[in-house]
Amino acid sequence: MLSKKPGRRLSTGNKSVILYGGKSKGLRKGFFGSTMIKKVKAIVLRAAGINCDLETQFALELADAKAERIHINRLIENKAMLSEYQILVFPGGFSYGDDVAAGKIMANQVVNHLIEAVRKFIDDGKLVLGFCNGFQVLVKAGLLPGSDSDVQPAAPGAAAATQNDEKDLTITYNDSGKYEDRWVYLQSQKTKSVFIEPDRQIYLPVAHGEGKIVVRNAEMLEKLKQNNLIAFKYVDERGQEGPFPINPNGSIESIAGLVDATGRVMGMMPHPERFVRLTQHPRWTRLKDKTEADGMIIFNNAVKYVKEHF
Amino acid sequence: MKQWRFEVFNKPEFADVHGNGVLESIREVGIGGIEAVQSARVFLIEAEFDTDFAHRVAKEILTDAVCEQYYIGRSKPPAGLAKATLIEVHLKSGVTDPVAESVVKAIADIGQKADNVRTARKYLLLGELNTRQIETIAKKVLANDCIEDVVIGNEAEPPAPHLKPYQLKIVHLPIRELTDEQLVALSGEKDLFLNLIEMQTIQNYFRKADRDPTDIELESLAQTWSEHCVHKTMKSSVDMTIDGKNIHYNNLLKETVFKATKQLNKPWCISVFEDNAGVVEFDEESAVCFKVETHNHPSALDPYGGAATGIGGVIRDPMGTGLGARPIANTDIFCFGEPDTKLEDIPKGVLHPRRIMKGVVSGVRDYGNRMGIPTINGAVYFDNRYMANPLVFCGNIGIMDKNKCFKHPQTGSLIIVVGGRTGRDGIHGATFSSGQMTHEHETIFSHAVQIGNAITEKKTLDCLLEANKAGLYEAITDCGAGGLSSAVGEMGAELGAEVELEKVPLKYTGLNYTEIWISEAQERMVIAVRPENLESIMKIFADENVEATVIGKFTDDKKLKLRYDDQSVGELDMEFLHNGVPKYSRKATWKSTDFVEPNLPQKDNYTEDLLKILSSYNVASKEWIIRQYDHEVQGASVIKPLTGITNDGPSDAAVIRPKYTSDRGLAVSCGMNPLYGDIDPYWMALAGIDEAIRNIVCVGGRFDRIALLDNFCWGNCARPETLGQLVLASQACFDGAIAYGAPFISGKDSLNNEFECEDGSRIAIPPTLLISAMSPVGDINKCVTMDVKKPANILFVVGLTKNELGGSHYYKIHNQVGANVPKVDLETGPKIAAKISEAVEKGLVASCHDCSEGGLAVALAEMAFAGGYGIEADLRGLPKSADCLRNDVQLFSESNSRFIVEVEMANFDAFAKLFLNLPFGQVGKVIAARKLVIKSYDGRAIVDAELDALKKAWQKTFDWK
């Protein structure tokens, strides 16, 4: 792939940034003229019907980012504001009621108004995350799993084509035919994801009615595997794939999340922002010795990556 | 204008989930012989774009390229399908169509304007069907007459709703000269649901004013004076005869439920029985408010829409309390007929209980989930007397700043309506819900059904919270029952208000001024804004595409003045509108029931009985419902509705952490026991209170801060014996609140839950009182759940088991009612609950579960299979009354104020010390073996079952797809 190197204008990862990250003032030094940031800034994109924005903001703040909830209308009015942020999150919810199909209307809005700005954001080496409805938006807007054309700046008018004709993967209704809220085990796969290391098992809730990933054909599935674009699979406690409810929606190959070729754009059906503290675990009253809330892994790694590279 | 028709189908290689669901429902109504159902989505779009653009619309908006394909125009079924039936379901004109609204937006995003969008569903039924079966499928499965039209065969779709513009015509109703009979006739003809005395009162008012009322004046009075809005029955004076003894209440509500709150006078009660929800302190900075409403009649006609607007409506109560709260939790409690009722046993005009249940659950699910509010607590009860009158209780809790709990509308402030547009939906909802249902209600009151659009409400909420933070409005209330009429009327009650009705934004033209005024269209809020803040607040709404319109202003003349196009269409004194409703005096009687205790044969082993109770509708797992609700959105959940080693045991209460940065929690629970009400509504009500409080303290809620809510659902209280039941339950609310020190902070009643069948016979619901409770949790890290935690831990039972099987589930499975209804010891009950709360707070409790439906045996079974460890229990340790000798009584009695508590050996002494002067005993221990063994006094095992068998029995009942 002709992907531009991630972090092409990044600093060389001064470790002191991590130690003092976000707390110390006057850290605006850095090697080779690059600017180290005082505080990692994240944008949590709102729209009518988005409803996981507050907890997503809180999770980012727990990870020591400064997170702002911004309505998509504001971003469309002022696309330049994206340059102030290093992490863009599409949170969960029911954007525009999931009318027509989950995430569809918001994806249409992204494709027709924001696609160039978001692609530039990605090309600048920054991070994009989508959870649940946000993942659906990323997929339906063609940002995940990303196509070969991703590396080219989108030409005006090319947006429509990326969204539709070329799309070989989508997210559709659960096999069960209904919305369900339940906890699932996830196994991170071998990818370039900056948000989690490979082969790690985490436990998170899903809550959706349209979370089943389907592909147009076998080639597409092969491409996902070959290019290491599968971020997470649904597994059981022992790490084995299996039928419902281990795989809660019937997703092909038990896919729970995808990452693009850069490793910096990731989307997933489960909700990491709902497990950022131990008392959110469904069995926390039985597990008093557990120390880490699994959802924080993703947020901490995102913030750490930005601190190391900007 | 060109009308485009798009059809969107699944590609054959992808499962048609919706079609498969329909197929299953068709089989459920007993029609076989269908091989498959294919579904398609239909979009009818009026727009000027060309064919190329139409294909863009189809590809980019309407179709998912991977799993769907589209057809522009009307597709024909594939050739060679001899036995195929085409059915299309269209929304009736004027019914809210959220998908259509989103499609208009999406088309604008790609650069064109659509003038009108409608959506429909098309079904191709493959299989042999006769005309009658097709009609049944259309009516019972695919469509609801109230809101949808069905087109069978490949015909033209219904015409687009192009209504004629409205021409102002002021209607006067000459009532001054009418006779009493004519007054009653007028009330009936106009669906006012006003009785003779009320009509006479209105007649006198206009005789004095020396003019006749306009239609809008009469309607305003009917709305404001409806049972739904003013609770005429609960506030009437009552002469009660209990077994021949007389008691008089001047105002039933004020002398029972209210009185307890007043007498308790808790400093943490901030605003009770005043606003849209009851408000209590949460912590130093914040308050929480709680409201529970019913939406019974609409849910009977249109279960999906009725329940959705039920939850949508109650969410607007906290949104409209004080200066507006942020909703943080939903609750829902339902009462249905039994799901396996045979079709031929369903009265005409009534939907099948299973259809009602599925529709209601989907409605609450879709609206609550879309709003992003977790549904954290609920219950479901079944009794065939709920068949024609299902009960749908929806609750909502909100959080707000303590200094924003009151509204202050002022003279000169502007009246702004925010959110949804006004249409014909929901007209006469308040009056309709106050009357009884008949088999003809389906057709007559279809307009009373309202359709919701959660996203409109959600974006309105987002903006209102922003405006509240900026302090840009001084009062807010929701448009609920009675629509603008109630909202503006209430907000301006002390001031006076002028409204220009032509300014109200409409969904479509053609509404007359009265329809605009009383429409109960959803998702509308009314706020009062100072003129100098107008620009700032309008920008907040415009920024997020929320419609807000100035429709009038508050005055100082204490009059309600209604205008349309500069002409006066109505003028009423606020005083008469709000305080003119005549006071009633009613008669109530109660005669103790003469149920007798059955004498069931004693058995050596009760395992079968236990399994049967676990499988019974009321006790069985409700996981099928709970998982369809998002109970974790907002990231605040601490104790979830399902708990235990495999996340599927039944929690007593939910706990949330409303503020991310604080360890303070909020416990939420409910209690309800309709089965006891047949024997004695007084003890039924106290059992509900005791149960709700038990659930709160089980998880770690504070005993000294419990706030209660009452929701009475009753039959027709014009009958003295029905009112007598209500009086007893109200008196119990007073006694219970005082004994437990738990004030009622809000409540609601829904009376006339009766159904008149075609043959004139009537079905009344059993008297049903829902008690909801909430209380703060000092530190969420100390909360406990009900699943047993570790083998060798000790199990205590706290509270006395008595010979109280009346109305129990044990009797129910043996088709008995019994007489010994569980009573509440108002001395000991509160002491036990307080000590449980203290024990949890002190960290002495490993798990705790209350004994309720099914008694001790069911509670032990639930704790064991939720925890994944067995229990060995010995009834010799059970604290019991002297008459509690039989094994079945000890196992299944539903005596109140009882808890099973798991305690680690290390905490044995400290725990025992806490309960020294209260009835408690060690009944057993947790064991590693996965079985439940309960031994009687002689050491014999009277229950002996594998955990898997118990759990399977409990789960199989609602193991629905």
Interface residues (C-beta under 8 A of the other chain):
Chain A: R46 A48 G49 I50 N51 C52 L54 E55 F58 A59 H71 N73 R74 G92 G93 F94 Y96 G97 D98 D99 V100 A101 K104 I105 N108 Q109 V111 N112 H113 K140 A160 Q163 N164 D165 K167 D168 L169 T170 T172 Y173 N174 D175 S176 G177 K178 Y179 E180 D181 R182 W183 P205 A207 V214 V215 R216 H271 E273 R274 V276 T279 Q280 P282 R283 T285 R286
Chain B: F14 A15 V17 H18 N20 G21 R56 K59 E60 I61 L62 D64 A65 V66 C67 P98 V99 E101 S102 V103 K105 A106 D109 I110 G111 R365 D366 N369 R370 M371 G372 N453 A454 I455 K458 K459 D462 D543 E544 N545 I626 R627 Q628 Y629 D630 H631 E632 V633 Q634 G635 A636 S637 V638 I639 K640 L642 T643 G644 I645 N647 R657 Y660 I780 N781 C783 V784 T785 D787 K789 S847 K961
